[in-house]
Amino acid sequence: MNARIAQVYHYLYDFNINDKNILLDKLKLHKNWDYLEMLDNFDYIKFINKNISDIGLESLIKITNDLIKKFKDRDLNKNTKLLNFISDVYNETDLISFYKNFSNYFKQKAKKHLNKYKYIISEIIEDLKGNRPYNECSRI
């Protein structure tokens, strides 16, 4: 999602609209909005139940522990306080705790991205008003 911020800027700028609400409505039509909603609406119970139904409890535990191993091996994740909940899972209770924490993490990320989008909308409005000539010149 971070990589697509510039794409969202250009997408919204090209509408040539300087109304925040209309730009937000236009943003809601963009694929990035779907990703934002997926993060914000992640239902960890539904996710766990569906995967247990499809692949079984032991397989979900194994896949989750494989994922956890990949996270543990990354220095960035070791220093990220938001991911301090990552530890091996052994049973369904551990799975619920793990994915509940991931759900909270996703919600925080979604909120962060929503704030970025709101900032971009404000930036676009300023650009369209001519208050940021550097950006206008660079688009030509």
Contacts in CASP RR format, 6 or more apart in sequence:
PFRMAT RR
TARGET T0000
AUTHOR 0000-0000-0000
METHOD contacts of the structure
MODEL  1
MNARIAQVYHYLYDFNINDKNILLDKLKLHKNWDYLEMLDNFDYIKFINK
NISDIGLESLIKITNDLIKKFKDRDLNKNTKLLNFISDVYNETDLISFYK
NFSNYFKQKAKKHLNKYKYIISEIIEDLKGNRPYNECSRI
1 32 0 8 1.000
1 35 0 8 1.000
1 36 0 8 1.000
1 113 0 8 1.000
4 32 0 8 1.000
5 116 0 8 1.000
5 120 0 8 1.000
7 32 0 8 1.000
8 27 0 8 1.000
8 30 0 8 1.000
8 32 0 8 1.000
8 117 0 8 1.000
8 120 0 8 1.000
9 120 0 8 1.000
9 123 0 8 1.000
9 124 0 8 1.000
11 26 0 8 1.000
11 30 0 8 1.000
12 23 0 8 1.000
12 26 0 8 1.000
12 27 0 8 1.000
12 120 0 8 1.000
12 121 0 8 1.000
12 124 0 8 1.000
13 124 0 8 1.000
13 127 0 8 1.000
13 128 0 8 1.000
13 139 0 8 1.000
15 22 0 8 1.000
15 23 0 8 1.000
15 26 0 8 1.000
16 128 0 8 1.000
17 23 0 8 1.000
17 26 0 8 1.000
17 128 0 8 1.000
18 124 0 8 1.000
18 125 0 8 1.000
18 128 0 8 1.000
18 129 0 8 1.000
20 121 0 8 1.000
20 122 0 8 1.000
20 125 0 8 1.000
23 121 0 8 1.000
23 124 0 8 1.000
23 125 0 8 1.000
24 117 0 8 1.000
24 118 0 8 1.000
24 121 0 8 1.000
27 33 0 8 1.000
27 117 0 8 1.000
27 121 0 8 1.000
32 117 0 8 1.000
36 110 0 8 1.000
36 113 0 8 1.000
36 114 0 8 1.000
36 117 0 8 1.000
37 110 0 8 1.000
39 106 0 8 1.000
39 107 0 8 1.000
39 109 0 8 1.000
39 110 0 8 1.000
39 113 0 8 1.000
40 106 0 8 1.000
40 107 0 8 1.000
40 110 0 8 1.000
40 111 0 8 1.000
42 102 0 8 1.000
42 103 0 8 1.000
42 106 0 8 1.000
42 107 0 8 1.000
43 103 0 8 1.000
44 96 0 8 1.000
44 99 0 8 1.000
44 100 0 8 1.000
44 102 0 8 1.000
44 103 0 8 1.000
45 96 0 8 1.000
47 99 0 8 1.000
48 60 0 8 1.000
48 92 0 8 1.000
48 95 0 8 1.000
48 96 0 8 1.000
48 99 0 8 1.000
51 59 0 8 1.000
51 60 0 8 1.000
51 63 0 8 1.000
52 60 0 8 1.000
52 92 0 8 1.000
55 63 0 8 1.000
57 92 0 8 1.000
57 95 0 8 1.000
60 95 0 8 1.000
61 89 0 8 1.000
61 90 0 8 1.000
61 91 0 8 1.000
61 94 0 8 1.000
61 95 0 8 1.000
64 89 0 8 1.000
64 95 0 8 1.000
64 98 0 8 1.000
65 88 0 8 1.000
65 89 0 8 1.000
68 86 0 8 1.000
68 87 0 8 1.000
68 88 0 8 1.000
68 89 0 8 1.000
68 98 0 8 1.000
71 77 0 8 1.000
71 83 0 8 1.000
71 86 0 8 1.000
72 78 0 8 1.000
72 86 0 8 1.000
77 83 0 8 1.000
77 86 0 8 1.000
82 105 0 8 1.000
82 108 0 8 1.000
83 105 0 8 1.000
85 97 0 8 1.000
85 98 0 8 1.000
85 101 0 8 1.000
86 98 0 8 1.000
87 98 0 8 1.000
88 94 0 8 1.000
89 95 0 8 1.000
89 97 0 8 1.000
89 98 0 8 1.000
123 132 0 8 1.000
123 135 0 8 1.000
126 132 0 8 1.000
127 135 0 8 1.000
127 136 0 8 1.000
130 136 0 8 1.000
END
